[in-house]
């Protein structure tokens, strides 16, 4: 999938530029970064224009990458070493991308690729909803009674952003 390759390429290039500096981010910080990106998309959608030249497509790509970073950070929650070899970062990125892609395929099977008929606005709104859910889960010390956990919400966020990118390119 071309959009996923582009997102991974951005992740790898930023990893070359900045190393594993993202390892310092706590869950709420990643959620806030996702919020900033999704809120910018929604604001531009509502206003119909933008003042900063960074394109909206770049925000969707950042959402994919921050979502994967969130999953990696969740997996390494007890690891306090912020340094990570580039190869390890890419391996973990690929692992979580594959798991997320498998979820996408399973949901596409059951939902009949309903996302193809959704609007860009819906993707932004659904991502913001998932972000608010994650914030509540964090406020509940990571516990849920009946709902999916943070990882499922992050995977949905990643997939919604991928869907938005695919539809923008078609």
Phi and psi in radians as a Rosetta constraint file:
Dihedral C 1 N 2 CA 2 C 2 CIRCULARHARMONIC -1.087 0.35
Dihedral N 2 CA 2 C 2 N 3 CIRCULARHARMONIC -0.750 0.35
Dihedral C 2 N 3 CA 3 C 3 CIRCULARHARMONIC -1.123 0.35
Dihedral N 3 CA 3 C 3 N 4 CIRCULARHARMONIC -0.582 0.35
Dihedral C 3 N 4 CA 4 C 4 CIRCULARHARMONIC -1.219 0.35
Dihedral N 4 CA 4 C 4 N 5 CIRCULARHARMONIC -0.680 0.35
Dihedral C 4 N 5 CA 5 C 5 CIRCULARHARMONIC -1.078 0.35
Dihedral N 5 CA 5 C 5 N 6 CIRCULARHARMONIC -0.693 0.35
Dihedral C 5 N 6 CA 6 C 6 CIRCULARHARMONIC -1.128 0.35
Dihedral N 6 CA 6 C 6 N 7 CIRCULARHARMONIC -0.774 0.35
Dihedral C 6 N 7 CA 7 C 7 CIRCULARHARMONIC -1.076 0.35
Dihedral N 7 CA 7 C 7 N 8 CIRCULARHARMONIC -0.772 0.35
Dihedral C 7 N 8 CA 8 C 8 CIRCULARHARMONIC -1.125 0.35
Dihedral N 8 CA 8 C 8 N 9 CIRCULARHARMONIC -0.693 0.35
Dihedral C 8 N 9 CA 9 C 9 CIRCULARHARMONIC -1.071 0.35
Dihedral N 9 CA 9 C 9 N 10 CIRCULARHARMONIC -0.730 0.35
Dihedral C 9 N 10 CA 10 C 10 CIRCULARHARMONIC -1.082 0.35
Dihedral N 10 CA 10 C 10 N 11 CIRCULARHARMONIC -0.802 0.35
Dihedral C 10 N 11 CA 11 C 11 CIRCULARHARMONIC -0.998 0.35
Dihedral N 11 CA 11 C 11 N 12 CIRCULARHARMONIC -0.810 0.35
Dihedral C 11 N 12 CA 12 C 12 CIRCULARHARMONIC -1.144 0.35
Dihedral N 12 CA 12 C 12 N 13 CIRCULARHARMONIC -0.724 0.35
Dihedral C 12 N 13 CA 13 C 13 CIRCULARHARMONIC -1.155 0.35
Dihedral N 13 CA 13 C 13 N 14 CIRCULARHARMONIC -0.726 0.35
Dihedral C 13 N 14 CA 14 C 14 CIRCULARHARMONIC -1.171 0.35
Dihedral N 14 CA 14 C 14 N 15 CIRCULARHARMONIC -0.600 0.35
Dihedral C 14 N 15 CA 15 C 15 CIRCULARHARMONIC -1.120 0.35
Dihedral N 15 CA 15 C 15 N 16 CIRCULARHARMONIC -0.620 0.35
Dihedral C 15 N 16 CA 16 C 16 CIRCULARHARMONIC -1.184 0.35
Dihedral N 16 CA 16 C 16 N 17 CIRCULARHARMONIC -0.741 0.35
Dihedral C 16 N 17 CA 17 C 17 CIRCULARHARMONIC -1.222 0.35
Dihedral N 17 CA 17 C 17 N 18 CIRCULARHARMONIC -0.770 0.35
Dihedral C 17 N 18 CA 18 C 18 CIRCULARHARMONIC -1.978 0.35
Dihedral N 18 CA 18 C 18 N 19 CIRCULARHARMONIC -0.090 0.35
Dihedral C 18 N 19 CA 19 C 19 CIRCULARHARMONIC 1.167 0.35
Dihedral N 19 CA 19 C 19 N 20 CIRCULARHARMONIC -2.641 0.35
Dihedral C 19 N 20 CA 20 C 20 CIRCULARHARMONIC -1.666 0.35
Dihedral N 20 CA 20 C 20 N 21 CIRCULARHARMONIC 0.621 0.35
Dihedral C 20 N 21 CA 21 C 21 CIRCULARHARMONIC -0.994 0.35
Dihedral N 21 CA 21 C 21 N 22 CIRCULARHARMONIC -0.449 0.35
Dihedral C 21 N 22 CA 22 C 22 CIRCULARHARMONIC -1.121 0.35
Dihedral N 22 CA 22 C 22 N 23 CIRCULARHARMONIC -0.290 0.35
Dihedral C 22 N 23 CA 23 C 23 CIRCULARHARMONIC -1.124 0.35
Dihedral N 23 CA 23 C 23 N 24 CIRCULARHARMONIC -0.337 0.35
Dihedral C 23 N 24 CA 24 C 24 CIRCULARHARMONIC -1.300 0.35
Dihedral N 24 CA 24 C 24 N 25 CIRCULARHARMONIC -0.305 0.35
Dihedral C 24 N 25 CA 25 C 25 CIRCULARHARMONIC -1.225 0.35
Dihedral N 25 CA 25 C 25 N 26 CIRCULARHARMONIC 2.241 0.35
Dihedral C 25 N 26 CA 26 C 26 CIRCULARHARMONIC -1.477 0.35
Dihedral N 26 CA 26 C 26 N 27 CIRCULARHARMONIC 2.862 0.35
Dihedral C 26 N 27 CA 27 C 27 CIRCULARHARMONIC -0.912 0.35
Dihedral N 27 CA 27 C 27 N 28 CIRCULARHARMONIC -0.786 0.35
Dihedral C 27 N 28 CA 28 C 28 CIRCULARHARMONIC -1.122 0.35
Dihedral N 28 CA 28 C 28 N 29 CIRCULARHARMONIC -0.562 0.35
Dihedral C 28 N 29 CA 29 C 29 CIRCULARHARMONIC -1.183 0.35
Dihedral N 29 CA 29 C 29 N 30 CIRCULARHARMONIC -0.679 0.35
Dihedral C 29 N 30 CA 30 C 30 CIRCULARHARMONIC -1.173 0.35
Dihedral N 30 CA 30 C 30 N 31 CIRCULARHARMONIC -0.744 0.35
Dihedral C 30 N 31 CA 31 C 31 CIRCULARHARMONIC -1.050 0.35
Dihedral N 31 CA 31 C 31 N 32 CIRCULARHARMONIC -0.723 0.35
Dihedral C 31 N 32 CA 32 C 32 CIRCULARHARMONIC -1.132 0.35
Dihedral N 32 CA 32 C 32 N 33 CIRCULARHARMONIC -0.657 0.35
Dihedral C 32 N 33 CA 33 C 33 CIRCULARHARMONIC -1.110 0.35
Dihedral N 33 CA 33 C 33 N 34 CIRCULARHARMONIC -0.753 0.35
Dihedral C 33 N 34 CA 34 C 34 CIRCULARHARMONIC -1.070 0.35
Dihedral N 34 CA 34 C 34 N 35 CIRCULARHARMONIC -0.725 0.35
Dihedral C 34 N 35 CA 35 C 35 CIRCULARHARMONIC -1.062 0.35
Dihedral N 35 CA 35 C 35 N 36 CIRCULARHARMONIC -0.809 0.35
Dihedral C 35 N 36 CA 36 C 36 CIRCULARHARMONIC -1.006 0.35
Dihedral N 36 CA 36 C 36 N 37 CIRCULARHARMONIC -0.801 0.35
Dihedral C 36 N 37 CA 37 C 37 CIRCULARHARMONIC -1.130 0.35
Dihedral N 37 CA 37 C 37 N 38 CIRCULARHARMONIC -0.849 0.35
Dihedral C 37 N 38 CA 38 C 38 CIRCULARHARMONIC -1.164 0.35
Dihedral N 38 CA 38 C 38 N 39 CIRCULARHARMONIC -0.671 0.35
Dihedral C 38 N 39 CA 39 C 39 CIRCULARHARMONIC -1.161 0.35
Dihedral N 39 CA 39 C 39 N 40 CIRCULARHARMONIC -0.653 0.35
Dihedral C 39 N 40 CA 40 C 40 CIRCULARHARMONIC -1.089 0.35
Dihedral N 40 CA 40 C 40 N 41 CIRCULARHARMONIC -0.772 0.35
Dihedral C 40 N 41 CA 41 C 41 CIRCULARHARMONIC -1.025 0.35
Dihedral N 41 CA 41 C 41 N 42 CIRCULARHARMONIC -0.830 0.35
Dihedral C 41 N 42 CA 42 C 42 CIRCULARHARMONIC -1.100 0.35
Dihedral N 42 CA 42 C 42 N 43 CIRCULARHARMONIC -0.730 0.35
Dihedral C 42 N 43 CA 43 C 43 CIRCULARHARMONIC -1.096 0.35
Dihedral N 43 CA 43 C 43 N 44 CIRCULARHARMONIC -0.761 0.35
Dihedral C 43 N 44 CA 44 C 44 CIRCULARHARMONIC -1.149 0.35
Dihedral N 44 CA 44 C 44 N 45 CIRCULARHARMONIC -0.696 0.35
Dihedral C 44 N 45 CA 45 C 45 CIRCULARHARMONIC -1.061 0.35
Dihedral N 45 CA 45 C 45 N 46 CIRCULARHARMONIC -0.743 0.35
Dihedral C 45 N 46 CA 46 C 46 CIRCULARHARMONIC -1.229 0.35
Dihedral N 46 CA 46 C 46 N 47 CIRCULARHARMONIC -0.699 0.35
Dihedral C 46 N 47 CA 47 C 47 CIRCULARHARMONIC -1.422 0.35
Dihedral N 47 CA 47 C 47 N 48 CIRCULARHARMONIC -0.461 0.35
Dihedral C 47 N 48 CA 48 C 48 CIRCULARHARMONIC 1.380 0.35
Dihedral N 48 CA 48 C 48 N 49 CIRCULARHARMONIC 0.069 0.35
Dihedral C 48 N 49 CA 49 C 49 CIRCULARHARMONIC -2.685 0.35
Dihedral N 49 CA 49 C 49 N 50 CIRCULARHARMONIC 3.001 0.35
Dihedral C 49 N 50 CA 50 C 50 CIRCULARHARMONIC -2.521 0.35
Dihedral N 50 CA 50 C 50 N 51 CIRCULARHARMONIC 2.740 0.35
Dihedral C 50 N 51 CA 51 C 51 CIRCULARHARMONIC -1.868 0.35
Dihedral N 51 CA 51 C 51 N 52 CIRCULARHARMONIC -0.418 0.35
Dihedral C 51 N 52 CA 52 C 52 CIRCULARHARMONIC -1.686 0.35
Dihedral N 52 CA 52 C 52 N 53 CIRCULARHARMONIC 2.331 0.35
Dihedral C 52 N 53 CA 53 C 53 CIRCULARHARMONIC -1.305 0.35
Dihedral N 53 CA 53 C 53 N 54 CIRCULARHARMONIC -0.212 0.35
Dihedral C 53 N 54 CA 54 C 54 CIRCULARHARMONIC -0.972 0.35
Dihedral N 54 CA 54 C 54 N 55 CIRCULARHARMONIC 2.195 0.35
Dihedral C 54 N 55 CA 55 C 55 CIRCULARHARMONIC -1.301 0.35
Dihedral N 55 CA 55 C 55 N 56 CIRCULARHARMONIC 2.712 0.35
Dihedral C 55 N 56 CA 56 C 56 CIRCULARHARMONIC -1.108 0.35
Dihedral N 56 CA 56 C 56 N 57 CIRCULARHARMONIC -0.573 0.35
Dihedral C 56 N 57 CA 57 C 57 CIRCULARHARMONIC -1.015 0.35
Dihedral N 57 CA 57 C 57 N 58 CIRCULARHARMONIC -0.629 0.35
Dihedral C 57 N 58 CA 58 C 58 CIRCULARHARMONIC -1.115 0.35
Dihedral N 58 CA 58 C 58 N 59 CIRCULARHARMONIC -0.558 0.35
Dihedral C 58 N 59 CA 59 C 59 CIRCULARHARMONIC -1.211 0.35
Dihedral N 59 CA 59 C 59 N 60 CIRCULARHARMONIC -0.710 0.35
Dihedral C 59 N 60 CA 60 C 60 CIRCULARHARMONIC -1.068 0.35
Dihedral N 60 CA 60 C 60 N 61 CIRCULARHARMONIC -0.734 0.35
Dihedral C 60 N 61 CA 61 C 61 CIRCULARHARMONIC -1.123 0.35
Dihedral N 61 CA 61 C 61 N 62 CIRCULARHARMONIC -0.708 0.35
Dihedral C 61 N 62 CA 62 C 62 CIRCULARHARMONIC -1.113 0.35
Dihedral N 62 CA 62 C 62 N 63 CIRCULARHARMONIC -0.638 0.35
Dihedral C 62 N 63 CA 63 C 63 CIRCULARHARMONIC -1.094 0.35
Dihedral N 63 CA 63 C 63 N 64 CIRCULARHARMONIC -0.748 0.35
Dihedral C 63 N 64 CA 64 C 64 CIRCULARHARMONIC -1.002 0.35
Dihedral N 64 CA 64 C 64 N 65 CIRCULARHARMONIC -0.880 0.35
Dihedral C 64 N 65 CA 65 C 65 CIRCULARHARMONIC -1.205 0.35
Dihedral N 65 CA 65 C 65 N 66 CIRCULARHARMONIC -0.696 0.35
Dihedral C 65 N 66 CA 66 C 66 CIRCULARHARMONIC -1.156 0.35
Dihedral N 66 CA 66 C 66 N 67 CIRCULARHARMONIC -0.607 0.35
Dihedral C 66 N 67 CA 67 C 67 CIRCULARHARMONIC -1.086 0.35
Dihedral N 67 CA 67 C 67 N 68 CIRCULARHARMONIC -0.738 0.35
Dihedral C 67 N 68 CA 68 C 68 CIRCULARHARMONIC -1.210 0.35
Dihedral N 68 CA 68 C 68 N 69 CIRCULARHARMONIC -0.695 0.35
Dihedral C 68 N 69 CA 69 C 69 CIRCULARHARMONIC -1.021 0.35
Dihedral N 69 CA 69 C 69 N 70 CIRCULARHARMONIC -0.704 0.35
Dihedral C 69 N 70 CA 70 C 70 CIRCULARHARMONIC -1.063 0.35
Dihedral N 70 CA 70 C 70 N 71 CIRCULARHARMONIC -0.728 0.35
Dihedral C 70 N 71 CA 71 C 71 CIRCULARHARMONIC -1.173 0.35
Dihedral N 71 CA 71 C 71 N 72 CIRCULARHARMONIC -0.694 0.35
Dihedral C 71 N 72 CA 72 C 72 CIRCULARHARMONIC -1.111 0.35
Dihedral N 72 CA 72 C 72 N 73 CIRCULARHARMONIC -0.822 0.35
Dihedral C 72 N 73 CA 73 C 73 CIRCULARHARMONIC -1.077 0.35
Dihedral N 73 CA 73 C 73 N 74 CIRCULARHARMONIC -0.655 0.35
Dihedral C 73 N 74 CA 74 C 74 CIRCULARHARMONIC -1.125 0.35
Dihedral N 74 CA 74 C 74 N 75 CIRCULARHARMONIC -0.737 0.35
Dihedral C 74 N 75 CA 75 C 75 CIRCULARHARMONIC -1.090 0.35
Dihedral N 75 CA 75 C 75 N 76 CIRCULARHARMONIC -0.637 0.35
Dihedral C 75 N 76 CA 76 C 76 CIRCULARHARMONIC -1.754 0.35
Dihedral N 76 CA 76 C 76 N 77 CIRCULARHARMONIC 0.438 0.35
Dihedral C 76 N 77 CA 77 C 77 CIRCULARHARMONIC -0.937 0.35
Dihedral N 77 CA 77 C 77 N 78 CIRCULARHARMONIC -0.564 0.35
Dihedral C 77 N 78 CA 78 C 78 CIRCULARHARMONIC -1.649 0.35
Dihedral N 78 CA 78 C 78 N 79 CIRCULARHARMONIC 0.013 0.35
Dihedral C 78 N 79 CA 79 C 79 CIRCULARHARMONIC -1.641 0.35
Dihedral N 79 CA 79 C 79 N 80 CIRCULARHARMONIC 1.983 0.35
Dihedral C 79 N 80 CA 80 C 80 CIRCULARHARMONIC -1.622 0.35
Dihedral N 80 CA 80 C 80 N 81 CIRCULARHARMONIC 0.023 0.35
Dihedral C 80 N 81 CA 81 C 81 CIRCULARHARMONIC -1.422 0.35
Dihedral N 81 CA 81 C 81 N 82 CIRCULARHARMONIC 2.031 0.35
Dihedral C 81 N 82 CA 82 C 82 CIRCULARHARMONIC -1.430 0.35
Dihedral N 82 CA 82 C 82 N 83 CIRCULARHARMONIC -0.264 0.35
Dihedral C 82 N 83 CA 83 C 83 CIRCULARHARMONIC -1.449 0.35
Dihedral N 83 CA 83 C 83 N 84 CIRCULARHARMONIC 2.351 0.35
Dihedral C 83 N 84 CA 84 C 84 CIRCULARHARMONIC -2.526 0.35
Dihedral N 84 CA 84 C 84 N 85 CIRCULARHARMONIC 2.320 0.35
Dihedral C 84 N 85 CA 85 C 85 CIRCULARHARMONIC -1.106 0.35
Dihedral N 85 CA 85 C 85 N 86 CIRCULARHARMONIC 2.551 0.35
Dihedral C 85 N 86 CA 86 C 86 CIRCULARHARMONIC -1.005 0.35
Dihedral N 86 CA 86 C 86 N 87 CIRCULARHARMONIC -0.673 0.35
Dihedral C 86 N 87 CA 87 C 87 CIRCULARHARMONIC -1.103 0.35
Dihedral N 87 CA 87 C 87 N 88 CIRCULARHARMONIC -0.700 0.35
Dihedral C 87 N 88 CA 88 C 88 CIRCULARHARMONIC -1.155 0.35
Dihedral N 88 CA 88 C 88 N 89 CIRCULARHARMONIC -0.726 0.35
Dihedral C 88 N 89 CA 89 C 89 CIRCULARHARMONIC -1.017 0.35
Dihedral N 89 CA 89 C 89 N 90 CIRCULARHARMONIC -0.791 0.35
Dihedral C 89 N 90 CA 90 C 90 CIRCULARHARMONIC -1.184 0.35
Dihedral N 90 CA 90 C 90 N 91 CIRCULARHARMONIC -0.688 0.35
Dihedral C 90 N 91 CA 91 C 91 CIRCULARHARMONIC -1.075 0.35
Dihedral N 91 CA 91 C 91 N 92 CIRCULARHARMONIC -0.789 0.35
Dihedral C 91 N 92 CA 92 C 92 CIRCULARHARMONIC -1.167 0.35
Dihedral N 92 CA 92 C 92 N 93 CIRCULARHARMONIC -0.683 0.35
Dihedral C 92 N 93 CA 93 C 93 CIRCULARHARMONIC -1.009 0.35
Dihedral N 93 CA 93 C 93 N 94 CIRCULARHARMONIC -0.874 0.35
Dihedral C 93 N 94 CA 94 C 94 CIRCULARHARMONIC -1.078 0.35
Dihedral N 94 CA 94 C 94 N 95 CIRCULARHARMONIC -0.716 0.35
Dihedral C 94 N 95 CA 95 C 95 CIRCULARHARMONIC -1.028 0.35
Dihedral N 95 CA 95 C 95 N 96 CIRCULARHARMONIC -0.869 0.35
Dihedral C 95 N 96 CA 96 C 96 CIRCULARHARMONIC -1.293 0.35
Dihedral N 96 CA 96 C 96 N 97 CIRCULARHARMONIC -0.532 0.35
Dihedral C 96 N 97 CA 97 C 97 CIRCULARHARMONIC -1.150 0.35
Dihedral N 97 CA 97 C 97 N 98 CIRCULARHARMONIC -0.747 0.35
Dihedral C 97 N 98 CA 98 C 98 CIRCULARHARMONIC -1.101 0.35
Dihedral N 98 CA 98 C 98 N 99 CIRCULARHARMONIC -0.798 0.35
Dihedral C 98 N 99 CA 99 C 99 CIRCULARHARMONIC -1.071 0.35
Dihedral N 99 CA 99 C 99 N 100 CIRCULARHARMONIC -0.680 0.35
Dihedral C 99 N 100 CA 100 C 100 CIRCULARHARMONIC -1.211 0.35
Dihedral N 100 CA 100 C 100 N 101 CIRCULARHARMONIC -0.690 0.35
Dihedral C 100 N 101 CA 101 C 101 CIRCULARHARMONIC -1.136 0.35
Dihedral N 101 CA 101 C 101 N 102 CIRCULARHARMONIC -0.688 0.35
Dihedral C 101 N 102 CA 102 C 102 CIRCULARHARMONIC -1.096 0.35
Dihedral N 102 CA 102 C 102 N 103 CIRCULARHARMONIC -0.698 0.35
Dihedral C 102 N 103 CA 103 C 103 CIRCULARHARMONIC -1.085 0.35
Dihedral N 103 CA 103 C 103 N 104 CIRCULARHARMONIC -0.749 0.35
Dihedral C 103 N 104 CA 104 C 104 CIRCULARHARMONIC -1.020 0.35
Dihedral N 104 CA 104 C 104 N 105 CIRCULARHARMONIC -0.799 0.35
Dihedral C 104 N 105 CA 105 C 105 CIRCULARHARMONIC -1.094 0.35
Dihedral N 105 CA 105 C 105 N 106 CIRCULARHARMONIC -0.738 0.35
Dihedral C 105 N 106 CA 106 C 106 CIRCULARHARMONIC -1.119 0.35
Dihedral N 106 CA 106 C 106 N 107 CIRCULARHARMONIC -0.746 0.35
Dihedral C 106 N 107 CA 107 C 107 CIRCULARHARMONIC -1.212 0.35
Dihedral N 107 CA 107 C 107 N 108 CIRCULARHARMONIC -0.662 0.35
Dihedral C 107 N 108 CA 108 C 108 CIRCULARHARMONIC -1.048 0.35
Dihedral N 108 CA 108 C 108 N 109 CIRCULARHARMONIC -0.665 0.35
Dihedral C 108 N 109 CA 109 C 109 CIRCULARHARMONIC -1.069 0.35
Dihedral N 109 CA 109 C 109 N 110 CIRCULARHARMONIC -0.862 0.35
Dihedral C 109 N 110 CA 110 C 110 CIRCULARHARMONIC -1.296 0.35
Dihedral N 110 CA 110 C 110 N 111 CIRCULARHARMONIC -0.599 0.35
Dihedral C 110 N 111 CA 111 C 111 CIRCULARHARMONIC -1.722 0.35
Dihedral N 111 CA 111 C 111 N 112 CIRCULARHARMONIC -0.039 0.35
Dihedral C 111 N 112 CA 112 C 112 CIRCULARHARMONIC 1.114 0.35
Dihedral N 112 CA 112 C 112 N 113 CIRCULARHARMONIC 0.657 0.35
Dihedral C 112 N 113 CA 113 C 113 CIRCULARHARMONIC 0.909 0.35
Dihedral N 113 CA 113 C 113 N 114 CIRCULARHARMONIC 0.738 0.35
Dihedral C 113 N 114 CA 114 C 114 CIRCULARHARMONIC -0.995 0.35
Dihedral N 114 CA 114 C 114 N 115 CIRCULARHARMONIC -0.475 0.35
Dihedral C 114 N 115 CA 115 C 115 CIRCULARHARMONIC -1.011 0.35
Dihedral N 115 CA 115 C 115 N 116 CIRCULARHARMONIC -0.448 0.35
Dihedral C 115 N 116 CA 116 C 116 CIRCULARHARMONIC -1.123 0.35
Dihedral N 116 CA 116 C 116 N 117 CIRCULARHARMONIC -0.330 0.35
Dihedral C 116 N 117 CA 117 C 117 CIRCULARHARMONIC -1.830 0.35
Dihedral N 117 CA 117 C 117 N 118 CIRCULARHARMONIC 0.193 0.35
Dihedral C 117 N 118 CA 118 C 118 CIRCULARHARMONIC -1.648 0.35
Dihedral N 118 CA 118 C 118 N 119 CIRCULARHARMONIC 2.784 0.35
Dihedral C 118 N 119 CA 119 C 119 CIRCULARHARMONIC -1.621 0.35
Dihedral N 119 CA 119 C 119 N 120 CIRCULARHARMONIC 2.778 0.35
Dihedral C 119 N 120 CA 120 C 120 CIRCULARHARMONIC -1.052 0.35
Dihedral N 120 CA 120 C 120 N 121 CIRCULARHARMONIC -0.611 0.35
Dihedral C 120 N 121 CA 121 C 121 CIRCULARHARMONIC -1.091 0.35
Dihedral N 121 CA 121 C 121 N 122 CIRCULARHARMONIC -0.728 0.35
Dihedral C 121 N 122 CA 122 C 122 CIRCULARHARMONIC -1.098 0.35
Dihedral N 122 CA 122 C 122 N 123 CIRCULARHARMONIC -0.707 0.35
Dihedral C 122 N 123 CA 123 C 123 CIRCULARHARMONIC -1.057 0.35
Dihedral N 123 CA 123 C 123 N 124 CIRCULARHARMONIC -0.782 0.35
Dihedral C 123 N 124 CA 124 C 124 CIRCULARHARMONIC -1.096 0.35
Dihedral N 124 CA 124 C 124 N 125 CIRCULARHARMONIC -0.769 0.35
Dihedral C 124 N 125 CA 125 C 125 CIRCULARHARMONIC -1.130 0.35
Dihedral N 125 CA 125 C 125 N 126 CIRCULARHARMONIC -0.746 0.35
Dihedral C 125 N 126 CA 126 C 126 CIRCULARHARMONIC -1.150 0.35
Dihedral N 126 CA 126 C 126 N 127 CIRCULARHARMONIC -0.656 0.35
Dihedral C 126 N 127 CA 127 C 127 CIRCULARHARMONIC -1.130 0.35
Dihedral N 127 CA 127 C 127 N 128 CIRCULARHARMONIC -0.785 0.35
Dihedral C 127 N 128 CA 128 C 128 CIRCULARHARMONIC -1.072 0.35
Dihedral N 128 CA 128 C 128 N 129 CIRCULARHARMONIC -0.666 0.35
Dihedral C 128 N 129 CA 129 C 129 CIRCULARHARMONIC -1.079 0.35
Dihedral N 129 CA 129 C 129 N 130 CIRCULARHARMONIC -0.802 0.35
Dihedral C 129 N 130 CA 130 C 130 CIRCULARHARMONIC -1.092 0.35
Dihedral N 130 CA 130 C 130 N 131 CIRCULARHARMONIC -0.676 0.35
Dihedral C 130 N 131 CA 131 C 131 CIRCULARHARMONIC -1.090 0.35
Dihedral N 131 CA 131 C 131 N 132 CIRCULARHARMONIC -0.787 0.35
Dihedral C 131 N 132 CA 132 C 132 CIRCULARHARMONIC -1.118 0.35
Dihedral N 132 CA 132 C 132 N 133 CIRCULARHARMONIC -0.617 0.35
Dihedral C 132 N 133 CA 133 C 133 CIRCULARHARMONIC -1.115 0.35
Dihedral N 133 CA 133 C 133 N 134 CIRCULARHARMONIC -0.778 0.35
Dihedral C 133 N 134 CA 134 C 134 CIRCULARHARMONIC -1.088 0.35
Dihedral N 134 CA 134 C 134 N 135 CIRCULARHARMONIC -0.725 0.35
Dihedral C 134 N 135 CA 135 C 135 CIRCULARHARMONIC -1.029 0.35
Dihedral N 135 CA 135 C 135 N 136 CIRCULARHARMONIC -0.687 0.35
Dihedral C 135 N 136 CA 136 C 136 CIRCULARHARMONIC -1.201 0.35
Dihedral N 136 CA 136 C 136 N 137 CIRCULARHARMONIC -0.699 0.35
Dihedral C 136 N 137 CA 137 C 137 CIRCULARHARMONIC -1.072 0.35
Dihedral N 137 CA 137 C 137 N 138 CIRCULARHARMONIC -0.739 0.35
Dihedral C 137 N 138 CA 138 C 138 CIRCULARHARMONIC -1.078 0.35
Dihedral N 138 CA 138 C 138 N 139 CIRCULARHARMONIC -0.714 0.35
Dihedral C 138 N 139 CA 139 C 139 CIRCULARHARMONIC -1.128 0.35
Dihedral N 139 CA 139 C 139 N 140 CIRCULARHARMONIC -0.438 0.35
Dihedral C 139 N 140 CA 140 C 140 CIRCULARHARMONIC -1.634 0.35
Dihedral N 140 CA 140 C 140 N 141 CIRCULARHARMONIC 0.432 0.35
Dihedral C 140 N 141 CA 141 C 141 CIRCULARHARMONIC 0.995 0.35
Dihedral N 141 CA 141 C 141 N 142 CIRCULARHARMONIC 0.586 0.35
Dihedral C 141 N 142 CA 142 C 142 CIRCULARHARMONIC 1.406 0.35
Dihedral N 142 CA 142 C 142 N 143 CIRCULARHARMONIC 0.094 0.35
Dihedral C 142 N 143 CA 143 C 143 CIRCULARHARMONIC -1.750 0.35
Dihedral N 143 CA 143 C 143 N 144 CIRCULARHARMONIC 2.505 0.35
Dihedral C 143 N 144 CA 144 C 144 CIRCULARHARMONIC -2.252 0.35
Dihedral N 144 CA 144 C 144 N 145 CIRCULARHARMONIC 2.699 0.35
Dihedral C 144 N 145 CA 145 C 145 CIRCULARHARMONIC -1.643 0.35
Dihedral N 145 CA 145 C 145 N 146 CIRCULARHARMONIC -0.701 0.35
Dihedral C 145 N 146 CA 146 C 146 CIRCULARHARMONIC -2.412 0.35
Dihedral N 146 CA 146 C 146 N 147 CIRCULARHARMONIC -0.302 0.35
Dihedral C 146 N 147 CA 147 C 147 CIRCULARHARMONIC -1.546 0.35
Dihedral N 147 CA 147 C 147 N 148 CIRCULARHARMONIC 2.885 0.35
Dihedral C 147 N 148 CA 148 C 148 CIRCULARHARMONIC -1.118 0.35
Dihedral N 148 CA 148 C 148 N 149 CIRCULARHARMONIC 2.736 0.35
Dihedral C 148 N 149 CA 149 C 149 CIRCULARHARMONIC -1.457 0.35
Dihedral N 149 CA 149 C 149 N 150 CIRCULARHARMONIC -3.045 0.35
Dihedral C 149 N 150 CA 150 C 150 CIRCULARHARMONIC -1.077 0.35
Dihedral N 150 CA 150 C 150 N 151 CIRCULARHARMONIC -0.716 0.35
Dihedral C 150 N 151 CA 151 C 151 CIRCULARHARMONIC -1.035 0.35
Dihedral N 151 CA 151 C 151 N 152 CIRCULARHARMONIC -0.727 0.35
Dihedral C 151 N 152 CA 152 C 152 CIRCULARHARMONIC -1.119 0.35
Dihedral N 152 CA 152 C 152 N 153 CIRCULARHARMONIC -0.679 0.35
Dihedral C 152 N 153 CA 153 C 153 CIRCULARHARMONIC -1.167 0.35
Dihedral N 153 CA 153 C 153 N 154 CIRCULARHARMONIC -0.723 0.35
Dihedral C 153 N 154 CA 154 C 154 CIRCULARHARMONIC -1.086 0.35
Dihedral N 154 CA 154 C 154 N 155 CIRCULARHARMONIC -0.721 0.35
Dihedral C 154 N 155 CA 155 C 155 CIRCULARHARMONIC -1.102 0.35
Dihedral N 155 CA 155 C 155 N 156 CIRCULARHARMONIC -0.715 0.35
Dihedral C 155 N 156 CA 156 C 156 CIRCULARHARMONIC -1.107 0.35
Dihedral N 156 CA 156 C 156 N 157 CIRCULARHARMONIC -0.713 0.35
Dihedral C 156 N 157 CA 157 C 157 CIRCULARHARMONIC -1.045 0.35
Dihedral N 157 CA 157 C 157 N 158 CIRCULARHARMONIC -0.823 0.35
Dihedral C 157 N 158 CA 158 C 158 CIRCULARHARMONIC -1.029 0.35
Dihedral N 158 CA 158 C 158 N 159 CIRCULARHARMONIC -0.833 0.35
Dihedral C 158 N 159 CA 159 C 159 CIRCULARHARMONIC -1.147 0.35
Dihedral N 159 CA 159 C 159 N 160 CIRCULARHARMONIC -0.687 0.35
Dihedral C 159 N 160 CA 160 C 160 CIRCULARHARMONIC -1.073 0.35
Dihedral N 160 CA 160 C 160 N 161 CIRCULARHARMONIC -0.716 0.35
Dihedral C 160 N 161 CA 161 C 161 CIRCULARHARMONIC -1.148 0.35
Dihedral N 161 CA 161 C 161 N 162 CIRCULARHARMONIC -0.692 0.35
Dihedral C 161 N 162 CA 162 C 162 CIRCULARHARMONIC -1.106 0.35
Dihedral N 162 CA 162 C 162 N 163 CIRCULARHARMONIC -0.761 0.35
Dihedral C 162 N 163 CA 163 C 163 CIRCULARHARMONIC -1.030 0.35
Dihedral N 163 CA 163 C 163 N 164 CIRCULARHARMONIC -0.766 0.35
Dihedral C 163 N 164 CA 164 C 164 CIRCULARHARMONIC -1.058 0.35
Dihedral N 164 CA 164 C 164 N 165 CIRCULARHARMONIC -0.751 0.35
Dihedral C 164 N 165 CA 165 C 165 CIRCULARHARMONIC -1.131 0.35
Dihedral N 165 CA 165 C 165 N 166 CIRCULARHARMONIC -0.752 0.35
Dihedral C 165 N 166 CA 166 C 166 CIRCULARHARMONIC -1.054 0.35
Dihedral N 166 CA 166 C 166 N 167 CIRCULARHARMONIC -0.843 0.35
Dihedral C 166 N 167 CA 167 C 167 CIRCULARHARMONIC -1.154 0.35
Dihedral N 167 CA 167 C 167 N 168 CIRCULARHARMONIC -0.602 0.35
Dihedral C 167 N 168 CA 168 C 168 CIRCULARHARMONIC -1.158 0.35
Dihedral N 168 CA 168 C 168 N 169 CIRCULARHARMONIC -0.507 0.35
Dihedral C 168 N 169 CA 169 C 169 CIRCULARHARMONIC -1.515 0.35
Dihedral N 169 CA 169 C 169 N 170 CIRCULARHARMONIC -0.243 0.35
